[in-house]
Amino acid sequence: PPPPPPPPPPPPFFNDTATTEIYTEDASSAASDVYKRQLDIRVVNPIDWRAPEREPRAPVLQSWMRTTGPLPADPAIHQAVLAYMSDAFLIDVCLATRAQTFWDDSLQVASLDHALWFHADVRADEWLYHEVHTEAMSGGRGLARGNFYTRDGLLVATAVQQGLMRFR
């Protein structure tokens, strides 16, 4: 099949600090620190998880990500940082597809498995377009796939995650 079209450019003036704070509000201080200080994440159509939409969203979330500063040239460091980044928004897209939220106490939400494939060299300190899709939802579980692209549209990594999302 032909390669996908290049991703849209990152929003030039949009700073997603508010969304990042919402996303990490109840996270541990260490995780919150990483998200707020170490990663620059700009969601194309942010979700306010404290006031989720009442209608299900389309099964896709889009964001741009990079570290807030330069990283050493070692490719293993960039792969490790991308592995950390790859956990973002996979369960989220499944929840949004059903108009559900992490903060619903009646839901049990957990990652069941996560896989990551690298297709090309990557620099985690340069903008990466991350597009995640809900692939399947059934039996209290969701399956999501996320692709990472460079600004030029080169697919550099793919992540897949299965999450538990069931009522207690």
C-alpha positions in Angstrom: 0.0 0.0 0.0 1.1 3.6 -0.6 2.7 5.4 2.4 0.3 7.6 4.5 0.4 11.3 3.8 2.7 13.4 6.0 1.2 14.4 9.3 0.0 18.0 9.8 2.6 20.4 11.3 2.7 20.8 15.1 0.4 23.6 16.3 2.8 26.6 16.3 1.3 28.6 19.2 -0.6 26.0 21.1 0.8 25.0 24.5 -0.8 22.0 26.0 0.3 22.7 29.6 -3.3 22.7 30.8 -4.1 19.4 29.2 -0.9 17.9 30.6 -1.8 19.1 34.1 -5.3 17.5 33.7 -3.7 14.3 32.4 -1.3 14.0 35.3 -3.3 15.5 38.1 -3.7 12.3 40.1 -0.4 10.7 38.9 2.4 10.1 41.3 4.7 13.1 41.7 7.5 11.4 39.8 5.3 10.6 36.8 3.7 14.1 37.0 7.2 15.7 37.0 8.3 13.8 33.9 5.1 14.7 32.0 5.2 18.4 33.0 8.9 19.1 32.9 10.5 16.6 30.6 8.0 16.1 27.8 6.3 18.7 25.6 3.0 17.1 24.5 0.6 19.0 22.3 -2.7 17.3 21.8 -4.5 18.2 18.5 -8.0 18.0 20.1 -7.5 17.8 23.9 -9.8 16.0 26.2 -10.6 17.5 29.6 -10.8 14.3 31.6 -12.4 16.1 34.6 -15.4 17.1 32.3 -15.4 14.4 29.6 -17.6 14.7 26.6 -21.0 13.1 26.9 -20.9 11.6 23.4 -18.3 9.1 22.3 -15.5 10.6 20.2 -14.1 9.2 16.9 -11.7 6.4 17.6 -8.5 8.5 17.1 -6.4 10.9 19.1 -3.5 12.9 17.7 -0.7 14.6 19.4 2.8 15.9 18.9 5.5 15.0 21.4 9.2 15.7 22.1 11.4 16.2 25.1 11.7 19.7 26.4 15.5 19.7 25.9 18.1 18.0 23.8 19.1 14.4 24.5 22.6 12.8 24.0 23.2 11.3 20.6 23.0 7.7 21.8 20.2 6.0 19.8 19.4 3.7 22.8 18.4 6.8 24.9 16.1 8.0 22.2 14.5 4.6 21.9 14.1 4.4 25.7 12.4 7.8 25.8 10.1 6.9 22.9 9.2 3.7 24.7 8.1 5.8 27.6 6.2 8.2 25.3 4.5 5.3 23.6 2.4 4.6 26.7 0.5 7.9 26.2 -3.0 8.0 24.9 -3.4 4.3 24.0 -6.0 3.5 26.8 -7.2 7.1 26.5 -8.4 6.7 23.0 -10.4 3.6 24.0 -12.0 5.4 26.9 -12.8 8.4 24.7 -14.4 6.1 22.1 -16.9 5.2 24.8 -17.2 8.6 26.4 -15.6 7.2 29.6 -12.9 8.6 31.9 -10.1 7.5 34.2 -11.7 9.4 37.0 -14.9 7.3 37.0 -14.7 5.3 40.2 -17.1 2.7 38.8 -14.5 1.7 36.2 -11.4 -0.5 36.7 -8.8 0.6 34.2 -5.4 -1.1 33.7 -2.9 -1.9 31.0 -2.8 -5.6 30.2 0.0 -5.7 27.7 2.0 -3.3 25.5 4.3 -3.9 22.5 6.5 -1.5 20.6 8.3 -1.9 17.3 10.9 0.5 15.9 10.9 0.9 12.1 13.6 3.5 11.8 16.1 5.7 13.8 14.3 8.2 15.9 15.1 11.3 17.8 12.8 11.8 20.8 14.0 15.4 21.2 12.5 16.4 17.8 8.8 16.6 17.1 7.1 13.3 16.6 3.5 13.0 15.5 1.6 10.3 17.5 -1.7 9.1 16.1 -3.5 6.5 18.1 -6.6 4.5 17.0 -9.0 2.3 18.9 -8.8 -1.1 17.0 -11.3 -3.1 19.1 -13.6 -2.8 22.2 -15.3 -5.8 23.7 -15.5 -7.9 26.9 -14.4 -5.0 29.1 -11.2 -4.6 27.1 -9.9 -2.2 24.5 -7.1 -2.6 21.9 -5.3 0.5 20.6 -2.6 1.1 18.1 -0.3 4.1 17.9 2.1 5.2 15.2 4.9 7.7 15.6 6.0 9.7 12.6 8.7 12.3 12.0 7.7 15.8 10.8 8.5 14.5 7.3 6.0 11.7 7.6 8.4 8.8 8.1 6.9 6.0 10.3 9.5 5.4 13.0 7.6 3.3 15.6 4.3 1.5 16.2 2.9 0.6 19.6 -0.1 -1.6 20.5 -1.7 -1.9 23.9 -4.6 -3.9 25.3 -6.3 -2.3 28.3 -8.8 -3.4 30.8 -11.8 -1.0 31.0 -14.6 -2.7 32.9 -17.2 -1.8 35.5 -16.3 -2.9 39.0 
